[in-house]
Amino acid sequence: MYQKYKESLVKDDVLSNSEEIITGDKFGDKKLIAELTKDGSNIEDWSKMEWNYSYTSEYGTGKIHYYMNVRNGKVSYYDAKMKISAPKLIRNSITDKDGFWIVDLDDNLIPIGVRK
């Protein structure tokens, strides 16, 4: 019960302390656009959001990203993730070209795994 309580706090904290970083009219990923607009909404109503604070997990420290319909407040967890800096010692390897790893999140915006 306590873990569920902490998860709900993180989710509410993330959602109430985020800012828009990319507007929907700038999205180029056709799969993303199809997912966000499958309910009949316009892509211009959607934005990629970033949490204003850093989040530390067992994978590292990073920022949470997700998509929100800024017109109605609906949150999409499609490709919700946390982007963290890869450890400096391996940052230049082929699998970490851009120097970041992506931490996948569940529907409560809780880290569940890492992609390189």
C-alpha positions in Angstrom: 0.0 0.0 0.0 2.8 2.4 0.9 4.6 1.8 -2.5 1.3 2.5 -4.3 0.9 5.7 -2.3 4.5 6.8 -3.3 3.8 6.0 -6.9 0.7 8.2 -6.9 2.6 11.1 -5.4 5.3 10.8 -8.1 2.7 10.8 -10.8 0.8 13.8 -9.5 4.1 15.6 -8.8 5.3 15.0 -12.4 2.0 16.0 -14.0 1.8 19.3 -12.0 5.4 20.3 -12.4 6.1 19.9 -16.1 6.4 22.2 -19.0 5.8 21.9 -22.7 9.0 21.3 -24.7 7.6 20.4 -28.2 4.3 21.4 -29.6 2.3 18.8 -31.6 2.6 20.6 -34.9 6.3 19.8 -34.7 5.9 16.0 -34.2 7.3 14.1 -37.2 6.7 10.5 -36.0 3.7 9.2 -37.9 3.2 6.3 -35.5 3.1 8.8 -32.5 0.7 11.1 -34.4 -1.6 8.2 -35.1 -1.6 7.0 -31.5 -2.2 10.5 -30.0 -5.1 11.3 -32.5 -6.8 8.0 -32.5 -9.5 9.5 -30.3 -10.3 12.1 -32.9 -8.3 14.9 -31.4 -6.0 17.2 -33.4 -2.3 16.8 -33.2 -2.0 20.6 -32.5 -3.7 19.9 -29.2 -0.9 17.7 -28.1 2.6 18.5 -26.6 5.6 16.7 -25.5 6.1 17.5 -21.8 9.2 17.4 -19.6 9.2 17.3 -15.8 10.9 20.4 -14.3 12.9 18.4 -11.9 15.4 15.5 -12.1 14.4 12.0 -11.0 16.9 9.6 -9.6 16.3 5.8 -10.0 18.5 2.8 -10.0 19.4 3.5 -13.6 20.6 7.1 -13.0 19.3 10.6 -12.8 17.2 12.1 -15.6 14.1 14.0 -16.8 10.7 12.4 -17.4 9.0 13.0 -20.8 5.4 12.2 -21.8 2.7 13.5 -24.0 -0.3 15.6 -22.9 -3.3 17.0 -24.7 -3.0 20.6 -23.5 -6.6 21.4 -24.5 -8.3 18.8 -22.3 -5.4 17.6 -20.0 -5.5 14.0 -21.1 -2.1 12.3 -20.6 -0.8 9.7 -23.1 1.7 7.2 -21.7 2.7 6.2 -25.2 6.5 6.3 -25.2 6.6 7.9 -21.7 10.2 7.8 -20.7 13.0 9.2 -18.6 16.2 10.3 -20.4 19.4 9.8 -18.4 23.0 10.5 -19.2 24.9 7.2 -19.9 27.9 6.7 -17.6 30.9 8.7 -18.9 33.1 5.6 -19.2 30.9 4.1 -21.8 29.3 7.1 -23.4 31.2 6.9 -26.6 30.4 3.3 -27.4 28.3 2.4 -30.4 25.1 1.6 -28.3 25.2 5.0 -26.6 25.9 7.3 -29.6 24.1 10.3 -28.2 25.3 9.9 -24.7 21.8 9.1 -23.3 19.8 6.0 -22.2 16.1 5.9 -22.2 14.4 4.5 -19.0 10.9 3.1 -19.8 8.1 4.1 -17.5 4.9 2.3 -16.5 1.4 4.0 -16.5 2.3 5.6 -13.1 5.5 7.2 -14.6 7.6 4.8 -12.5 10.9 3.4 -14.1 10.6 -0.2 -15.2 13.6 -0.8 -17.5 16.3 0.8 -19.6 16.9 1.0 -23.4 20.4 1.9 -24.7 
